[in-house]
Amino acid sequence: MERVIHTRIVIDAAGNVLEDEFYLYDGPVAECGGGGGKGGGGGSSSTTVTVDYGYNSRMATLSEEQQSWAREYFNMWRDYYKPYEIAQAQANMEALPLETNLYKKQLTAATNLLPAQQAAAQKFLTASADGVDVNERMALAQADVANSWANQQAATERAAARMGVNPNSGRFQGMQAAQDISKAAQMAGARTQARVGAEQENFDRLTKAAQYNATGGILQGINLMRS
């Protein structure tokens, strides 16, 4: 059976066919089966729907349980947490004027303390910048060692006198020379240690001065009292 296969059709606004390109075809044709309506092109179709009633029932039960849990938590919030939150908000509102007044007093106290704190800060920074006198520290260390050796020398001379040792003898002079060498070494070590310690102290002072915040301390105290 021949069929007309249209490849191009031109129709005007009135519905007249202006162009119609087609060809005749006689061969196998794959047709879409209709839904059984009137005037269908022959054939019929059917759809099979499978429903898992057990699964649907379980899902419905689970959904109802979840709704029940949500209702229980809502009731718990309504009966216990909601009154607490309302009371807390009311307490905060009542305490707000007191906190505001306290904060104003703290700011006033901080303002009054600023001149004295600035003066103290200036002294601290000046002392930190000036540092300690390195030469003075070295001289004090040397004096301490010399004083210690003076006491030691006096004790040695008394011991020698008790034993009848002549201070002008070669043996005594040799002992004295050894003590002088030890004394000089200790003095040099004391001066070096004092110098290193003084320089390190000056460095530490400058470090603290560079990191010092003149107003940070009192403002931090106010923040701690507010929290």
C-alpha positions, 0 to 999 in steps of 0.5 A, a space after each residue: 500500500 502506497 503512502 504519501 510522505 510530505 517533505 515540505 508544505 507551505 500554507 497561507 493564512 487562508 489555509 490554501 496550500 501553496 506548495 506541497 512536496 512529497 513522494 509515494 512510499 510503499 514499504 514497512 512503516 512503524 506506527 505508534 499504537 493508540 490508546 484505544 480511542 476512536 479513529 485510532 491507527 490500529 493496535 492498543 497499548 497498556 501500562 502496568 503500575 506496581 504499588 508496594 503497599 507495604 513500603 508505603 505503609 512503613 513510610 507513612 508510619 515513620 512520617 507520623 512518628 517524626 511528626 510526633 517527635 517534633 511535637 514532643 520537642 515543641 511541647 518541651 520547649 513551650 513548657 520549660 525553655 520558653 518561660 526560661 528565655 522570657 524570664 532571662 530576657 526580662 532580667 537582662 532588661 531590668 539589669 540593663 540600666 544598672 550595667 549602663 550606670 556601672 559602665 559610666 562610672 568605670 569610664 569616669 574612673 578610667 578618665 580620672 586615672 589617665 593623667 597619673 597613668 600617663 605620668 607613670 608610663 612616661 617614667 617607665 618608658 624613660 627609665 627603659 630607654 635610659 637603661 642601667 649604667 653598664 660601667 657602674 654594674 661592672 665597677 660594683 661587681 669588681 668591688 664585690 670581688 675585691 672586698 671578698 679577696 681583701 677578707 681572704 688575704 687578711 685571713 691568710 696573713 693571720 694564719 701565716 703569723 700563727 704558724 710563724 711563716 715569714 711574709 717576706 719568704 719566697 714560699 709566702 710570696 709564691 702563695 701570694 702571687 697565685 692568689 693575685 692571679 686568681 683574684 685578677 681572674 675573678 675580677 675579670 670574670 665578674 666584670 664580664 658577667 656584670 657587663 653581659 647582664 646589664 646589656 641584656 637587662 637594657 635590651 629587655 627593658 627596651 623590648 618591654 617599652 616597645 610593647 607597652 600600651 599605656 591605656 591597654 591595662 585599665 581599658 582591659 580591666 573595664 572590659 573584664 568587669 563588663 564581661 
